[in-house]
Amino acid sequence: MAHFTVLRGGRVLDAAGRDAPFRDILIEDGTIRAIGAPGLEAPADATRVDASRHLLHPGLVNGHTHGSGALLRGFRDRMNLELLLIVTPARFANQTLQIKYLNTYLGAIEMALKGCTLAYDLTFGLPVASIEELIVMGQAYRDAGIRAVMAPMLADTSFYAAQPGLLESLPPELRGLVSESGGTDAAEILRLMEEALRTWPHDRDHVKLGVAPTIPTHCSDELMRGSDRLVREYGTVMQSHIGEAKYQVVAAEARYGKSMLAHVDDLGLLGPHFSVAHGIWLDDDDLKRLADKGASISHNPGSNMRLGSGIADSRRMLELGVNLAIGTDGPASADNQNMYEAMRAAAQVSYVRQPDHRKWLTAPEIVRAATEGGARLAGMEHVGVLAPGKRADIVFLSLEHPNWTPINDPANQLVLVEDATAVRHVMVDGRFIVRDGRHVSADLARLAVEAEAARDHMARANADAAAKVAKLEDAVTAFCRGLSSKPYRVERYAAFPCRCEETGGFSAEAV
């Protein structure tokens, strides 16, 4: 027998119209059946939920994160991407199954409490996440109640081999500390990935297995093509870090004789199933390739600033027709998992790119990216919009909170004012996973104790590896700075004054 729920008295966000009219919502077995004026007809036995003095909006979609890093949040400042890539593998190692579950569950609970109901998680394993680990981490999302794409990061080329000339640049005493080998060969990685896809036990409408060749320069062409074959055969999605840092795009040009994105396109990987994480250092040709193939970008402005990677041209992405999502990035590289903060950052970085305010991102564009755009990127288009036929993933914001006192423009306030403190309830499939500001099943006090113990275990187990990596930091960052100092056809660092040779005056370099 069908179960009906009716939400009465709430205001439903219409971001495009910059309005939030009073509407009732009728839900049948987790699917929205109707949205209408107050007094909407509902079955007599429907469960009634009082939504008065609440703004209702679609659950937010985190277009890019790394759920395996919650225990490393805030572990250091002044960390750029190359440091992240050499430091975190050492610190991530020696995770038991229980710790992998805990890491993922902590991030999922945080996202739920902050209004996010779907995350695209590029999870981590050494050298490759095992099937058992993937299943356990998928269960963490099921237990937290939010949806996820679980996409294990794949690589068969080491960081040191991925940057042409890096190994040769290291002094002899440091060269012996690193390996050129990626560890596991492409054929074995693809075999494990296919077995995981074939035997995946979780409900794919809730936790779907994807594929993530982590960075093209860290993957052989065999691994990239094989990943694409699996994605197409199993009807899932793929995401890769492309154009995240300047040193990477310069290294890719040296390796491929073309841009990193152009190489991926020439391998035949682009399509609606494909998404780029970050995309800071993409030029117009790169963006047109993505748009022409129906691919997406997860714009991660907070992480891009946190790692000093640059400011992505999100306006140009939209102008050229790329589907845009918004992500937080992982706890180890962006510290929190707050999609409201990511939306605000997306607005602000678009403001400082140029003085023409007509090209800044609008609040409705940002809201759409953080909901519908993210759902499309994740291949879960049954969510992301409050509309009949969509699943009832709904966030209730208290209108008695200072963030909403008074309401002026609800789209603006969602992007520029809300910080997750007004989140009162969260539904997934029409069932509450957060009620009255508390997760309905998580024991946060117990989690805090477990997290402290797990952090201490990892610190002890990884102390020697962390010490070894610390010896490499100066040499690696100096080499990557050298790559980043080379000219490139787009500029994505913050504007700075420069002297004009013709006039002798000063102007701002475009970013």
ZAGU-190594 format. One record per residue (C-alpha): residue number from 0; residue in three letters; y negated, z, x. Coordinates in pm, 1 decimal. Layout:
N
NUM; ALA; Y; Z; X
...
! end
This chain:
511
0; MET; 0.0; 0.0; 0.0
1; ALA; -343.1; -92.5; 131.6
2; HIS; -578.0; 182.4; 238.0
3; PHE; -948.8; 141.9; 163.9
4; THR; -1246.2; 319.4; 318.3
5; VAL; -1604.1; 274.6; 203.6
6; LEU; -1903.7; 366.4; 418.3
7; ARG; -2198.1; 452.3; 196.9
8; GLY; -2569.1; 501.3; 258.7
9; GLY; -2590.4; 372.4; 616.8
10; ARG; -2830.6; 123.4; 768.4
11; VAL; -2651.4; -174.5; 926.7
12; LEU; -2813.9; -327.6; 1233.8
13; ASP; -2937.1; -685.7; 1199.4
14; ALA; -3046.6; -740.5; 1558.5
15; ALA; -3143.8; -1106.0; 1511.9
16; GLY; -3364.3; -1013.3; 1216.4
17; ARG; -3494.3; -700.3; 1390.1
18; ASP; -3400.8; -502.6; 1080.6
19; ALA; -3151.2; -243.0; 962.3
20; PRO; -3115.3; -270.2; 583.7
21; PHE; -2925.2; -17.1; 376.3
22; ARG; -2573.2; -148.9; 328.8
23; ASP; -2233.2; -21.6; 221.0
24; ILE; -1920.7; -139.9; 404.9
25; LEU; -1576.4; -171.7; 248.1
26; ILE; -1281.2; -153.7; 491.3
27; GLU; -920.9; -238.5; 408.1
28; ASP; -652.6; -137.7; 657.2
29; GLY; -898.7; -153.7; 945.2
30; THR; -1057.0; -487.8; 849.7
31; ILE; -1404.5; -522.4; 700.5
32; ARG; -1366.6; -677.5; 355.0
33; ALA; -1725.0; -666.9; 227.9
34; ILE; -2075.5; -563.0; 325.8
35; GLY; -2324.3; -528.6; 44.8
36; ALA; -2613.0; -345.2; -113.0
37; PRO; -2578.9; 26.9; -186.8
38; GLY; -2332.6; 84.6; -465.6
39; LEU; -2092.3; -184.4; -337.8
40; GLU; -1782.6; -194.6; -558.4
41; ALA; -1483.2; -18.0; -405.6
42; PRO; -1138.9; 92.5; -529.9
43; ALA; -1143.1; 429.7; -702.0
44; ASP; -903.4; 576.1; -445.2
45; ALA; -1102.5; 454.4; -141.4
46; THR; -1186.7; 718.9; 117.9
47; ARG; -1562.3; 773.6; 102.3
48; VAL; -1757.7; 824.8; 426.8
49; ASP; -2118.1; 940.8; 402.0
50; ALA; -2311.4; 722.7; 648.5
51; SER; -2656.9; 823.1; 528.1
52; ARG; -2915.8; 886.1; 801.2
53; HIS; -2710.3; 673.0; 1039.8
54; LEU; -2761.1; 331.5; 1198.0
55; LEU; -2435.0; 136.8; 1216.0
56; HIS; -2378.8; -126.3; 1485.2
57; PRO; -2074.4; -310.4; 1624.9
58; GLY; -1881.5; -132.1; 1895.1
59; LEU; -2020.3; -231.3; 2233.8
60; VAL; -1811.8; -450.9; 2463.4
61; ASN; -1805.9; -374.7; 2834.8
62; GLY; -1765.7; -720.2; 2992.0
63; HIS; -1668.0; -593.4; 3336.9
64; THR; -1542.7; -262.6; 3472.4
65; HIS; -1275.9; -115.7; 3700.7
66; GLY; -1097.3; 162.1; 3515.8
67; SER; -905.8; 283.8; 3819.2
68; GLY; -1216.8; 430.0; 3985.2
69; ALA; -1334.2; 715.2; 3762.9
70; LEU; -1240.2; 980.8; 4019.3
71; LEU; -1473.1; 818.4; 4276.2
72; ARG; -1789.4; 813.0; 4066.4
73; GLY; -2098.4; 912.3; 4267.4
74; PHE; -1904.0; 962.0; 4590.2
75; ARG; -2179.4; 808.3; 4807.2
76; ASP; -2520.9; 648.1; 4788.6
77; ARG; -2662.3; 353.8; 4990.2
78; MET; -2343.7; 152.6; 4945.0
79; ASN; -2354.7; -225.3; 4934.1
80; LEU; -2076.0; -460.7; 4829.4
81; GLU; -1918.8; -505.7; 5172.1
82; LEU; -1901.1; -128.1; 5214.5
83; LEU; -1748.6; -96.4; 4869.7
84; LEU; -1481.2; -352.6; 4957.1
85; ILE; -1375.7; -186.6; 5280.9
86; VAL; -1425.8; 179.0; 5185.4
87; THR; -1279.8; 205.6; 4836.0
88; PRO; -932.8; 61.5; 4910.1
89; ALA; -880.7; 341.5; 5158.8
90; ARG; -1001.7; 603.1; 4911.6
91; PHE; -812.1; 449.8; 4616.1
92; ALA; -474.8; 469.6; 4788.3
93; ASN; -200.9; 725.1; 4722.3
94; GLN; -256.1; 746.3; 4348.1
95; THR; 45.1; 869.5; 4156.8
96; LEU; 122.3; 724.4; 3814.9
97; GLN; -36.0; 1034.8; 3663.4
98; ILE; -354.9; 982.8; 3864.3
99; LYS; -374.3; 616.5; 3766.2
100; TYR; -341.9; 719.1; 3402.8
101; LEU; -604.1; 990.7; 3448.0
102; ASN; -852.5; 756.1; 3615.6
103; THR; -821.3; 502.6; 3335.0
104; TYR; -822.5; 760.8; 3056.0
105; LEU; -1135.9; 931.9; 3188.9
106; GLY; -1326.5; 603.1; 3191.2
107; ALA; -1198.7; 508.7; 2845.8
108; ILE; -1300.9; 844.2; 2699.2
109; GLU; -1646.9; 812.1; 2853.3
110; MET; -1688.3; 464.0; 2706.7
111; ALA; -1571.4; 580.9; 2362.9
112; LEU; -1819.4; 869.1; 2363.2
113; LYS; -2093.1; 621.6; 2458.6
114; GLY; -2030.7; 367.9; 2184.8
115; CYS; -1807.4; 118.6; 2369.2
116; THR; -1492.0; 6.7; 2187.5
117; LEU; -1366.8; -276.8; 2413.9
118; ALA; -1357.4; -298.6; 2794.2
119; TYR; -1258.2; -578.4; 3032.1
120; ASP; -1088.9; -375.8; 3304.7
121; LEU; -1013.8; -535.6; 3643.9
122; THR; -772.5; -269.5; 3754.3
123; PHE; -657.4; -198.6; 4106.4
124; GLY; -327.2; -150.9; 4290.8
125; LEU; -216.8; -145.5; 4653.4
126; PRO; -123.1; -412.6; 4739.4
127; VAL; -63.5; -519.2; 4378.2
128; ALA; -55.1; -305.5; 4063.9
129; SER; 307.9; -265.5; 3957.6
130; ILE; 430.0; -335.7; 3605.1
131; GLU; 495.6; 33.9; 3554.6
132; GLU; 140.3; 117.7; 3661.4
133; LEU; -10.1; -145.3; 3431.9
134; ILE; 186.1; -16.7; 3134.2
135; VAL; 77.7; 341.9; 3203.6
136; MET; -288.4; 243.9; 3238.8
137; GLY; -265.0; 38.3; 2921.0
138; GLN; -131.3; 347.5; 2747.0
139; ALA; -439.4; 536.8; 2862.8
140; TYR; -654.0; 296.0; 2661.2
141; ARG; -422.9; 329.6; 2361.6
142; ASP; -445.4; 708.5; 2382.9
143; ALA; -824.8; 698.5; 2413.6
144; GLY; -838.4; 466.8; 2111.3
145; ILE; -1045.7; 181.6; 2253.2
146; ARG; -944.1; -178.4; 2314.7
147; ALA; -909.2; -331.8; 2659.1
148; VAL; -824.3; -637.4; 2859.2
149; MET; -621.2; -503.5; 3152.4
150; ALA; -651.0; -761.5; 3431.0
151; PRO; -500.9; -658.0; 3765.5
152; MET; -698.9; -780.4; 4066.3
153; LEU; -493.2; -1019.6; 4276.9
154; ALA; -548.4; -1120.8; 4641.3
155; ASP; -341.7; -1257.5; 4928.2
156; THR; -621.9; -1278.4; 5188.5
157; SER; -777.2; -970.3; 5346.1
158; PHE; -1149.1; -894.9; 5333.2
159; TYR; -1168.0; -949.5; 5709.4
160; ALA; -1007.0; -1292.9; 5693.5
161; ALA; -1216.4; -1398.5; 5393.4
162; GLN; -1542.1; -1403.1; 5593.8
163; PRO; -1520.3; -1677.5; 5859.6
164; GLY; -1597.6; -1531.8; 6202.2
165; LEU; -1583.3; -1164.6; 6102.8
166; LEU; -1263.0; -1081.2; 6289.7
167; GLU; -1384.2; -1258.9; 6602.2
168; SER; -1712.7; -1068.2; 6586.2
169; LEU; -1547.1; -727.0; 6604.0
170; PRO; -1526.7; -550.2; 6941.3
171; PRO; -1171.0; -529.6; 7077.6
172; GLU; -1146.1; -157.8; 7005.0
173; LEU; -1218.2; -226.2; 6635.6
174; ARG; -1019.1; -545.2; 6594.3
175; GLY; -694.0; -354.1; 6622.0
176; LEU; -789.5; -141.9; 6319.9
177; VAL; -775.9; -432.4; 6074.7
178; SER; -525.4; -690.0; 5964.0
179; GLU; -583.5; -1055.1; 5885.4
180; SER; -287.8; -1050.7; 5649.9
181; GLY; -342.2; -1005.9; 5278.0
182; GLY; -18.7; -807.4; 5258.4
183; THR; 178.7; -973.9; 4978.7
184; ASP; 225.7; -1352.2; 4954.6
185; ALA; 108.5; -1558.6; 4658.6
186; ALA; 456.5; -1638.4; 4527.5
187; GLU; 555.1; -1272.2; 4501.2
188; ILE; 220.5; -1174.8; 4342.4
189; LEU; 260.7; -1447.0; 4080.4
190; ARG; 621.3; -1346.8; 4011.8
191; LEU; 516.6; -987.6; 3943.1
192; MET; 222.5; -1101.2; 3731.8
193; GLU; 440.5; -1328.4; 3520.5
194; GLU; 696.8; -1056.2; 3463.8
195; ALA; 421.4; -820.4; 3348.5
196; LEU; 284.4; -1082.1; 3107.0
197; ARG; 629.6; -1162.5; 2972.5
198; THR; 733.2; -800.4; 2913.5
199; TRP; 396.7; -648.4; 2811.3
200; PRO; 475.3; -379.5; 2550.2
201; HIS; 131.5; -296.4; 2410.0
202; ASP; -23.3; -441.5; 2094.1
203; ARG; -228.7; -731.0; 2230.4
204; ASP; -498.1; -686.1; 1964.2
205; HIS; -569.3; -352.4; 2130.7
206; VAL; -465.1; -377.5; 2495.7
207; LYS; -412.5; -728.4; 2627.8
208; LEU; -295.8; -816.4; 2978.4
209; GLY; -523.1; -1059.5; 3162.9
210; VAL; -531.2; -1195.2; 3518.6
211; ALA; -800.0; -1139.2; 3782.6
212; PRO; -783.9; -1329.5; 4113.1
213; THR; -1036.2; -1086.6; 4250.2
214; ILE; -1269.7; -1306.0; 4463.3
215; PRO; -1188.9; -1672.7; 4531.4
216; THR; -1235.1; -1634.2; 4907.5
217; HIS; -979.6; -1350.7; 4898.4
218; CYS; -724.4; -1577.6; 4730.1
219; SER; -535.8; -1881.0; 4851.7
220; ASP; -559.9; -2194.9; 4640.0
221; GLU; -193.8; -2137.5; 4554.7
222; LEU; -277.3; -1797.8; 4408.5
223; MET; -578.7; -1931.8; 4216.9
224; ARG; -384.3; -2222.9; 4063.8
225; GLY; -87.4; -2000.6; 3988.1
226; SER; -310.3; -1748.4; 3812.2
227; ASP; -454.7; -2025.9; 3597.8
228; ARG; -107.3; -2150.6; 3508.6
229; LEU; -7.2; -1803.8; 3388.9
230; VAL; -324.9; -1758.0; 3188.2
231; ARG; -270.7; -2085.5; 3005.3
232; GLU; 101.9; -2033.5; 2951.8
233; TYR; 59.9; -1682.7; 2810.4
234; GLY; -259.0; -1749.2; 2615.7
235; THR; -468.8; -1485.0; 2785.6
236; VAL; -791.8; -1462.5; 2988.2
237; MET; -901.9; -1462.4; 3350.3
238; GLN; -1198.3; -1308.1; 3533.2
239; SER; -1307.0; -1337.8; 3896.7
240; HIS; -1594.2; -1198.3; 4102.9
241; ILE; -1803.5; -1505.5; 4185.7
242; GLY; -2150.4; -1518.6; 4340.2
243; GLU; -2180.7; -1141.1; 4354.3
244; ALA; -2344.2; -1116.0; 4698.0
245; LYS; -2526.6; -1358.3; 4922.3
246; TYR; -2292.2; -1312.0; 5218.4
247; GLN; -2004.3; -1422.7; 4992.5
248; VAL; -2164.6; -1749.6; 4881.7
249; VAL; -2265.7; -1831.7; 5239.4
250; ALA; -1908.7; -1762.3; 5356.4
251; ALA; -1770.7; -1975.3; 5072.3
252; GLU; -1988.0; -2271.8; 5170.9
253; ALA; -1855.7; -2244.7; 5526.0
254; ARG; -1497.6; -2231.3; 5402.6
255; TYR; -1501.5; -2490.2; 5122.9
256; GLY; -1798.9; -2711.9; 5206.4
257; LYS; -1922.1; -2644.7; 4852.1
258; SER; -2011.6; -2347.8; 4636.6
259; MET; -1749.6; -2088.9; 4545.8
260; LEU; -1782.5; -2183.4; 4178.2
261; ALA; -1758.9; -2556.2; 4249.8
262; HIS; -1435.8; -2494.6; 4440.6
263; VAL; -1290.2; -2298.3; 4150.3
264; ASP; -1390.5; -2579.0; 3913.5
265; ASP; -1233.1; -2841.7; 4138.8
266; LEU; -909.0; -2640.7; 4126.2
267; GLY; -918.0; -2687.7; 3746.9
268; LEU; -960.6; -2322.2; 3652.2
269; LEU; -1270.9; -2330.5; 3431.4
270; GLY; -1238.8; -2313.4; 3054.5
271; PRO; -1307.2; -2081.7; 2758.6
272; HIS; -1046.8; -1842.4; 2900.2
273; PHE; -1240.4; -1804.4; 3227.9
274; SER; -1523.7; -1564.3; 3305.0
275; VAL; -1733.6; -1483.9; 3607.5
276; ALA; -1816.0; -1126.1; 3701.2
277; HIS; -2176.9; -1091.4; 3824.7
278; GLY; -2276.4; -1454.1; 3892.3
279; ILE; -2593.9; -1350.7; 4075.1
280; TRP; -2596.9; -1626.7; 4336.8
281; LEU; -2507.6; -1919.9; 4110.4
282; ASP; -2731.2; -2227.6; 4105.0
283; ASP; -2795.1; -2470.3; 3820.1
284; ASP; -2496.5; -2686.8; 3911.4
285; ASP; -2269.3; -2380.4; 3900.3
286; LEU; -2408.7; -2269.4; 3564.6
287; LYS; -2378.9; -2616.8; 3412.6
288; ARG; -2013.4; -2630.7; 3517.8
289; LEU; -1949.5; -2301.9; 3338.9
290; ALA; -2139.5; -2408.9; 3027.2
291; ASP; -1969.1; -2748.2; 3010.7
292; LYS; -1625.2; -2583.1; 3020.1
293; GLY; -1712.0; -2306.4; 2770.3
294; ALA; -1678.1; -2028.7; 3029.2
295; SER; -1861.1; -1695.0; 3035.1
296; ILE; -2046.7; -1460.2; 3268.9
297; SER; -2047.8; -1081.2; 3260.0
298; HIS; -2399.7; -984.4; 3365.5
299; ASN; -2379.0; -642.4; 3534.6
300; PRO; -2741.4; -554.4; 3614.0
301; GLY; -2694.8; -186.1; 3692.5
302; SER; -2421.9; -251.8; 3947.3
303; ASN; -2612.8; -548.5; 4091.9
304; MET; -2900.9; -313.6; 4170.8
305; ARG; -2678.9; -20.7; 4273.2
306; LEU; -2510.3; -235.3; 4540.3
307; GLY; -2827.7; -420.2; 4641.0
308; SER; -2668.4; -752.8; 4552.9
309; GLY; -2969.6; -913.1; 4385.9
310; ILE; -3105.2; -999.0; 4041.8
311; ALA; -2912.5; -1253.4; 3838.7
312; ASP; -3104.2; -1522.0; 3650.4
313; SER; -2979.2; -1431.1; 3303.3
314; ARG; -3243.7; -1642.7; 3130.9
315; ARG; -3123.6; -1953.7; 3311.0
316; MET; -2765.0; -1871.6; 3214.0
317; LEU; -2864.6; -1874.9; 2847.2
318; GLU; -3086.7; -2181.7; 2883.7
319; LEU; -2796.4; -2381.9; 3022.7
320; GLY; -2556.9; -2265.4; 2751.8
321; VAL; -2335.9; -2011.5; 2928.6
322; ASN; -2185.2; -1743.2; 2706.7
323; LEU; -2333.9; -1414.8; 2829.7
324; ALA; -2174.4; -1070.5; 2820.2
325; ILE; -2294.8; -743.4; 2971.7
326; GLY; -2092.7; -500.3; 3181.5
327; THR; -2132.0; -171.1; 3361.7
328; ASP; -1896.3; -244.6; 3654.5
329; GLY; -1662.8; 31.9; 3765.3
330; PRO; -1731.2; 403.2; 3817.1
331; ALA; -1697.6; 366.5; 4195.5
332; SER; -1963.5; 93.5; 4211.1
333; ALA; -2194.8; 181.1; 3921.7
334; ASP; -2110.1; 545.7; 3860.2
335; ASN; -2131.6; 568.4; 3481.3
336; GLN; -1983.6; 362.2; 3199.8
337; ASN; -2285.7; 365.8; 2968.3
338; MET; -2335.3; 29.9; 2798.3
339; TYR; -2668.5; 140.1; 2650.9
340; GLU; -2794.6; 189.6; 3005.4
341; ALA; -2653.6; -151.6; 3101.5
342; MET; -2840.6; -313.5; 2812.9
343; ARG; -3166.5; -147.5; 2914.3
344; ALA; -3112.4; -258.7; 3275.6
345; ALA; -3049.4; -615.7; 3155.6
346; ALA; -3387.2; -610.8; 2984.0
347; GLN; -3574.5; -459.5; 3275.3
348; VAL; -3437.3; -685.7; 3547.7
349; SER; -3532.1; -988.1; 3339.6
350; TYR; -3887.3; -850.4; 3324.2
351; VAL; -3929.1; -824.3; 3700.8
352; ARG; -3787.2; -1167.6; 3778.2
353; GLN; -4108.8; -1347.0; 3682.5
354; PRO; -4448.6; -1285.7; 3521.2
355; ASP; -4394.1; -1522.5; 3225.8
356; HIS; -4293.0; -1279.7; 2952.9
357; ARG; -4177.4; -1569.4; 2735.6
358; LYS; -3876.1; -1606.1; 2966.7
359; TRP; -3774.7; -1240.5; 2957.2
360; LEU; -3458.1; -1154.3; 2767.3
361; THR; -3522.3; -1040.7; 2411.3
362; ALA; -3357.1; -735.2; 2260.0
363; PRO; -3157.0; -945.9; 2008.4
364; GLU; -3022.9; -1161.4; 2293.4
365; ILE; -2912.8; -851.6; 2481.2
366; VAL; -2748.3; -693.1; 2177.2
367; ARG; -2558.3; -1016.4; 2110.1
368; ALA; -2440.5; -1030.5; 2472.8
369; ALA; -2322.3; -668.1; 2459.7
370; THR; -2121.1; -727.2; 2141.8
371; GLU; -2033.4; -1079.8; 2029.4
372; GLY; -2071.1; -1235.6; 2376.0
373; GLY; -1844.3; -976.4; 2529.9
374; ALA; -1581.5; -1018.8; 2258.6
375; ARG; -1576.7; -1394.4; 2322.8
376; LEU; -1544.5; -1338.6; 2698.7
377; ALA; -1250.7; -1101.8; 2638.4
378; GLY; -1075.4; -1343.7; 2402.6
379; MET; -1094.7; -1081.6; 2125.8
380; GLU; -1314.9; -1249.5; 1871.2
381; HIS; -1176.4; -1034.1; 1590.6
382; VAL; -1434.1; -774.7; 1702.9
383; GLY; -1795.7; -774.5; 1822.6
384; VAL; -1959.6; -840.4; 1483.7
385; LEU; -1988.1; -640.7; 1162.2
386; ALA; -1882.8; -905.4; 913.0
387; PRO; -1607.9; -962.1; 655.5
388; GLY; -1282.0; -1051.8; 824.7
389; LYS; -1364.9; -870.1; 1148.1
390; ARG; -1203.6; -544.0; 1255.1
391; ALA; -1400.7; -230.2; 1173.2
392; ASP; -1509.2; -120.4; 1521.1
393; ILE; -1830.2; 61.7; 1429.3
394; VAL; -2071.3; 299.0; 1604.3
395; PHE; -2275.2; 548.8; 1400.1
396; LEU; -2607.4; 652.7; 1556.6
397; SER; -2784.2; 955.0; 1412.7
398; LEU; -3127.4; 863.1; 1276.9
399; GLU; -3222.2; 1229.5; 1302.3
400; HIS; -3213.5; 1200.9; 1681.1
401; PRO; -3547.4; 1168.6; 1868.9
402; ASN; -3439.4; 821.2; 1988.6
403; TRP; -3478.8; 699.9; 1628.7
404; THR; -3777.2; 900.6; 1511.9
405; PRO; -3936.7; 689.4; 1374.3
406; ILE; -3765.2; 350.9; 1345.1
407; ASN; -3997.7; 70.7; 1447.9
408; ASP; -3780.1; -219.1; 1565.4
409; PRO; -3409.5; -125.3; 1561.1
410; ALA; -3308.1; -400.8; 1805.3
411; ASN; -3569.3; -288.6; 2056.7
412; GLN; -3474.6; 75.2; 2013.9
413; LEU; -3106.3; 7.6; 2064.2
414; VAL; -3180.5; -166.6; 2396.5
415; LEU; -3484.1; 21.0; 2526.2
416; VAL; -3452.9; 371.0; 2378.9
417; GLU; -3091.7; 455.4; 2300.3
418; ASP; -2905.3; 622.9; 2587.2
419; ALA; -2582.7; 722.7; 2407.4
420; THR; -2715.9; 1066.6; 2311.3
421; ALA; -2753.8; 962.2; 1945.4
422; VAL; -2390.1; 847.8; 1917.9
423; ARG; -2244.8; 1058.6; 1636.2
424; HIS; -1924.7; 882.6; 1530.3
425; VAL; -1722.0; 587.2; 1656.2
426; MET; -1459.7; 394.7; 1461.1
427; VAL; -1193.7; 154.5; 1586.5
428; ASP; -994.4; -27.5; 1316.6
429; GLY; -1174.2; 185.1; 1059.7
430; ARG; -1042.0; 509.6; 1207.7
431; PHE; -1259.4; 765.7; 1380.7
432; ILE; -1197.3; 807.3; 1752.4
433; VAL; -1523.8; 1002.0; 1795.6
434; ARG; -1637.1; 1240.5; 1520.3
435; ASP; -1950.0; 1454.1; 1532.9
436; GLY; -2004.7; 1365.6; 1897.8
437; ARG; -1657.9; 1472.9; 2011.8
438; HIS; -1354.0; 1263.8; 2091.7
439; VAL; -1095.7; 1340.5; 1826.1
440; SER; -803.1; 1391.6; 2065.3
441; ALA; -926.9; 1438.3; 2423.0
442; ASP; -923.9; 1784.6; 2579.6
443; LEU; -1223.1; 1753.9; 2811.6
444; ALA; -1179.9; 2100.7; 2962.7
445; ARG; -823.0; 2019.8; 3064.5
446; LEU; -929.2; 1678.9; 3194.9
447; ALA; -1192.2; 1840.7; 3414.8
448; VAL; -931.4; 2061.7; 3581.0
449; GLU; -692.3; 1767.8; 3628.5
450; ALA; -968.7; 1550.7; 3772.4
451; GLU; -1064.9; 1812.7; 4030.5
452; ALA; -703.3; 1846.3; 4144.0
453; ALA; -653.0; 1468.8; 4157.9
454; ARG; -972.3; 1418.7; 4357.2
455; ASP; -861.0; 1679.7; 4611.0
456; HIS; -514.1; 1521.4; 4637.5
457; MET; -660.0; 1177.3; 4706.5
458; ALA; -909.6; 1314.5; 4959.5
459; ARG; -633.1; 1481.0; 5159.4
460; ALA; -389.8; 1190.7; 5136.6
461; ASN; -650.0; 932.0; 5237.2
462; ALA; -841.0; 1125.2; 5504.2
463; ASP; -700.8; 928.4; 5799.0
464; ALA; -758.1; 589.2; 5635.0
465; ALA; -1114.4; 684.4; 5538.9
466; ALA; -1187.8; 793.9; 5895.1
467; LYS; -1057.8; 464.8; 6032.1
468; VAL; -1270.9; 261.6; 5794.2
469; ALA; -1579.4; 467.0; 5885.3
470; LYS; -1551.4; 331.5; 6240.4
471; LEU; -1581.4; -24.6; 6104.9
472; GLU; -1881.6; 20.4; 5879.0
473; ASP; -2161.8; -62.3; 6121.5
474; ALA; -1994.9; -372.8; 6262.1
475; VAL; -1895.9; -510.7; 5921.3
476; THR; -2233.8; -453.0; 5758.2
477; ALA; -2414.7; -605.0; 6056.8
478; PHE; -2202.3; -920.1; 6030.2
479; CYS; -2259.6; -950.1; 5654.4
480; ARG; -2634.5; -894.9; 5698.6
481; GLY; -2628.6; -1185.2; 5937.6
482; LEU; -2467.3; -1406.8; 5673.4
483; SER; -2717.5; -1287.4; 5414.3
484; SER; -3010.4; -1376.9; 5640.6
485; LYS; -2911.7; -1744.3; 5635.4
486; PRO; -3097.2; -1977.8; 5396.8
487; TYR; -2941.1; -2052.1; 5060.5
488; ARG; -3056.0; -2281.0; 4781.6
489; VAL; -3133.9; -1997.5; 4536.6
490; GLU; -3301.2; -1664.3; 4601.8
491; ARG; -3196.2; -1357.1; 4409.0
492; TYR; -3345.6; -1068.3; 4599.1
493; ALA; -3650.8; -891.5; 4456.5
494; ALA; -3988.1; -1064.3; 4488.2
495; PHE; -4191.5; -991.1; 4797.2
496; PRO; -4536.9; -1104.8; 4912.8
497; CYS; -4541.6; -1390.5; 5159.5
498; ARG; -4825.8; -1574.2; 5326.7
499; CYS; -4886.9; -1928.3; 5211.3
500; GLU; -4924.5; -2147.2; 5520.1
501; GLU; -5152.9; -2395.8; 5339.8
502; THR; -5401.5; -2152.5; 5188.6
503; GLY; -5362.5; -1843.2; 5403.3
504; GLY; -5329.1; -1638.0; 5084.3
505; PHE; -5035.0; -1444.7; 4949.0
506; SER; -4797.6; -1533.8; 4669.5
507; ALA; -4474.4; -1392.5; 4527.2
508; GLU; -4149.4; -1558.1; 4623.2
509; ALA; -3945.5; -1641.1; 4313.7
510; VAL; -3623.8; -1447.3; 4281.6
! end
